[in-house]
Amino acid sequence: MNPEAVLDIGREALYITMLLAGPLLLSALAVGLLIGVFQAATQIQEMTLSFIPKLIALVFALLLAGPWMLHVVVDYTRNLFAAIPGLIG
């Protein structure tokens, strides 16, 4: 196994990680931004106010993007397992 193969596997793993984290992080960012604007407009500075809406947004994001995320992980794992004989030799 050469260093280029290791770097390619690591690069692809980081790319898959970013793909999987994207929908969750973007939904939490959007909800946090909306709650922050609401808090600034109403001058309600309660730290726990943003926790529950973010949690609900993450649950909905997982419900919507979950099957796609699972498909991406399974495809990556299958491709990685299929490439093992070529990496050993």
N, C-alpha and C positions, 0 to 999 in steps of 0.2 A: 504494500500500500504506500503510494508515494505522497509527499506533502501536498501536492496539488489536489489530489482526491480528497484529502482531509479538509483542505480549505474550501473546496467546492461543497462538500457535505455541510460544513459549518455555515457557509454563506446561505445555502438553501434553507437550512434550519432557522437561521435568523430571519430570512424573508418570510417563511411560513409563520413564524411567531408574530411578525409585524402584521401580516394579513389577518391572523386570528384575533389579535388584540385591537385592531382598528375599529371594528363596529362597536365594541364595548367602550373603548376610550372616547370615541366621538360622541356616543350617546351620553356618557357621563359628562363630557365637556359641554355639550349643548344644554343639558339640564342645569348644570352648575352655573353656566352663564345666565340663563333665564332666572334662576333663583337669585343670583347676585344682583341682577338688574332690579328684580322685585324688592330685594332687601335694601338696596340703595335708594329706591324710590320711596319706600315706606319707612325707612330708617329703623327697620326691625333687624337687630344685629344678633340673632340667635344662631349659634353654631350648629345646633341639631336640626335646624329647619331644612337644610339642604340634604341631609342624610337619607331620609325616607324617599323623597322624589328621585334621588339618584339610584337608590336601590331598586325602586319600581322600574325605572328606565332601563337598568341593567337586566332585570328579569325579562322585560319585553324584548330587549335587544337579543338576549339569549334565545328566547322563543322564536324570534324571526330569523336570526342568523345561525342558530344552532345546527340545523341540518347541513347547511353549507359548510360550517366550520368542521363538523364531523367528517364530511366528504373530503375536505382538503387534507385533514390529518390522516385519514385512511389512505388516500392516494399517495401522499408523501411516504407513509410507512411501507406501502406495497412496493413503490418504486425503489425505496432504500433496500428492502429485503431482496428484490429482484436483482439489484446491482451487487450484492455481496459476492457472488462467484467471480465477477470481473474485478472486484477490489482485492481479493485475496491473491490472485495470480500475478 
